Each structure stands twice: as structure tokens, then as C-alpha cells.
Amino acid sequence: MKPIYFDYNATTPLDADAFESMLPFLSENFGNPSSIHRIGRRARVMLDQFREKAAALLGCKSHEIIFTSGGTESNNLGIFGVSRLMKRSDRNIIVTSPVEHHAALHCVEYLEKYEGFRKILIPVDRNGRVIVEELKSVLTTNADKVALVSIMAANNETGSHQPFQEIGNLCQEFGVIYHTDAAQWFGKESIDSGILFFNADLVSLCAHKFHGPKGVGILYAKSPLHPDPIIFGGGHENDRRAGTENLANIAGMIKALEKITPGPEDSMLFHWKQWIQEIRKSLAPLDGLKFWSSEENSLRNTLMFTFSNQDAISILAALDIEGICASSGSACSVGSLLPSHVLLAQGASETEAKGAIRLSIGRETTGEEIQKAISIISSTLSRIQKN
Ligand SMILES: Cc1ncc(COP(=O)(O)O)c(C=O)c1O
């Protein structure tokens, strides 16, 4: 039985063309871009071309692209790098939301605990969207002390979009720097004006969420912003990220990015939206079932629900037996049964927050799989409720 993979927010299969594009860098093009000789220089030329290609795809300058090891490092570099930079100008407040990925939230918590920063969390509504009025009031009283605002583009668990354009406008109005974690946006939604679409000074991207390889990503840092490095050594990435560049991964990421920029194919965008709506409609009548995002403002491929007071592990195990690979929200907490910090922030009870089931579909999903999944999920939930 071929499993039905409904976990595209955790990771995506590597694109075949991306895979092909990586191969030369795992064989004959093995040079180190920092070497002076011809083999090194050839690698340098390729690295420069990849950076220029990324900049062209994202509509920015090539020196605004920092290659990193993925979404986690992009967030760490953006948050640590800019917060520490701005502290030298006497700014020590970091504004964020309680629904951020831990790759952002834990950076802010560390800075608060050990480096003299104060974090301010902007509350979210029942659908996980930051309340912009609250942000405005925080900026009205604290703007001159704010080092950074970090609020994601779309949530990995619920799929909820944040109002990043309004947030960016507010940050500009109050003269503060805005970082957004867009790891989940690319590959699922379109960007109609390049990276400027996010209206942010710093944007995190993560290749394995859009059919690129794991272990590579981008931090876009709007010129002339120059985050402090968090990894020290050589002068790579314009003194912002030391370490010999992973050209194979970068090659694969750029090929994958090319295929999903400015957005995935129209037919996919259309089907994902329709299919998620269909699942929503079919599950909605079940007694005790709750959805945790709005239909309008969330990733078209994602649906998160809780069911009565059932914990996620038993539902996920039952679905797995039937061949459906789903997730309990943040992949990092799978198996640990920790309540989802995202759902708690949205007003869920502890029990509900331990029961979150996330379905995330993608490029290889078919209509047939959707029909099969609807029938399996409905019968599994009804059976669990009867026991
Ligand atoms: C919103 C978000 N940010 C950051 C990350 C971390 O990315 P990576 O797996 O590349 O470290 C993820 C991955 O789950 C994510 O969903």
C-alpha cells in the first residue's frame, strides 16, 4: 500500500531536477570557492551565479542573500544577529508572537534570559493571527527601545497567515526592523512582488519545505542591514556567516526555488485550496471537531483540527495504520505529547492542545488520495469516539 503523505509542512520530497543539479557538486565540481586555483575559482563562479539567480528570483540585490543551513539558522542569524547589533544603539526589546516556530521563539527566550533583552509577545486571535492593534500600541509606547520585531509569515502548525504587510507598514512607520520567518510560505503560496511582498527587512527561507534539499536556506537581509554573525571563522557570506559553502545544497535549493517562484503552478494552487475545503466540509459535522485557522487567511495546503478530548498520538497511530502520514503540528514535538504552544496561545485547553492533528498536502497529492483520506479519517474518528 502506497502511503498517503499528508505532511508537506514537515518536509517535501526532493525535486528530481534539483537532485540532478546537485550531482556535479558531489563529484567533479568539488572545489572550495575560497581557493585561489582554477578548481576553486570555478566553484566561486558557480556560487556567485547561484546568488545572482536567487536575487533575480526574489527581486533583490545579490549581496542581500545570505546562504545558511536552513530555516533554523536563518531565524537564529536574523534574531541574534540583529538584536545584538541594535543593542549597541541602546535598544533591548524584542517584539514577537507566542505562535512562532521554536527556531524563532527559543532565540528570543535565550536573549531575554542571558543577554538583557526584554521580550514582548503580541497576542493572537482564535485563529492564530496577531492582533495588529496590540502591536501598534506596543510600538507607540516602546518604539525607540525596540531592537527587532519578529513575526512569521505563515504558521507551520495551523497554516494561519500573519498580516505581514500591515506589520511591515507599522514597523516602517515606527522605524523598527522587521524579521519574518517565511519558511512555510514558499512552495505553498505565491509572492507577487518578489521578496518585497513580505514588507520585511529580514526574511527566512528553508529549502526542504519547497522540494529542495535539507540543510540549506536563505536569510534575506535588506541592504544596508548587516546582522552580527553568529558563526565565526572565515569571511564567507560577506562576513555574515563563516563556513565553507555547501554548493551541492545551494545548487539544489536554487533549482527548487526557480520552480516555485513566483508561486507553485496555478493548477496546484487551485486544487490544494479546493481539497482542503473539501476535507474541512466533510469533517465539520463530526461532534467535537474543531478547526484552528480561518478558511480565508491560511495556507491553502494546511488544515489543523482537534477532536473531542482525544490526544494526537492515538489518532495519528490509527491513521498511520490506515496508511495516512499526518502530524501533530510541530514535527519537533512528535512523540513527546507536549501541548502545542500555538494552540495554547489561541485559547485551547491543555487537553485540546495535546490533540492537534495537522494535515498538509502538496505537489504529489491526488484527488483520489483526498477522497480516500476523507473516508479513512471520518471512520477512524468515529471509531475512536465510540471506544
Ligand atoms: C516556520 C518554520 N520555521 C523554521 C523551521 C526550521 O527549518 P529547518 O528545518 O530548515 O531548520 C521550520 C521547520 O519546520 C518551520 O516550519
The ligand as an SDF file (V2000), in Angstrom:
LIG
                    3D

 16 16  0  0  0  0  0  0  0  0999 V2000
    8.0380   28.1160   10.2980 C   0  0  0  0  0  0  0  0  0  0  0  0
    9.3160   27.3420   10.3790 C   0  0  0  0  0  0  0  0  0  0  0  0
   10.4490   27.9770   10.6970 N   0  0  0  0  0  0  0  0  0  0  0  0
   11.6200   27.3270   10.7820 C   0  0  0  0  0  0  0  0  0  0  0  0
   11.7090   25.9730   10.5580 C   0  0  0  0  0  0  0  0  0  0  0  0
   13.0260   25.2660   10.7010 C   0  0  0  0  0  0  0  0  0  0  0  0
   13.5850   24.9940    9.4440 O   0  0  0  0  0  0  0  0  0  0  0  0
   14.7510   23.8980    9.2520 P   0  0  0  0  0  0  0  0  0  0  0  0
   14.0890   22.5700    9.3190 O   0  0  0  0  0  0  0  0  0  0  0  0
   15.3090   24.2020    7.8990 O   0  0  0  0  0  0  0  0  0  0  0  0
   15.7460   24.1270   10.2870 O   0  0  0  0  0  0  0  0  0  0  0  0
   10.5430   25.2700   10.2280 C   0  0  0  0  0  0  0  0  0  0  0  0
   10.5990   23.8070   10.0280 C   0  0  0  0  0  0  0  0  0  0  0  0
    9.7470   23.0780   10.4870 O   0  0  0  0  0  0  0  0  0  0  0  0
    9.3300   25.9760   10.1370 C   0  0  0  0  0  0  0  0  0  0  0  0
    8.1810   25.3470    9.8420 O   0  0  0  0  0  0  0  0  0  0  0  0
  1  2  1  0
  2  3  1  0
  2 15  2  0
  3  4  2  0
  4  5  1  0
  5  6  1  0
  5 12  2  0
  6  7  1  0
  7  8  1  0
  8  9  2  0
  8 10  1  0
  8 11  1  0
 12 13  1  0
 12 15  1  0
 13 14  2  0
 15 16  1  0
M  END
$$$$
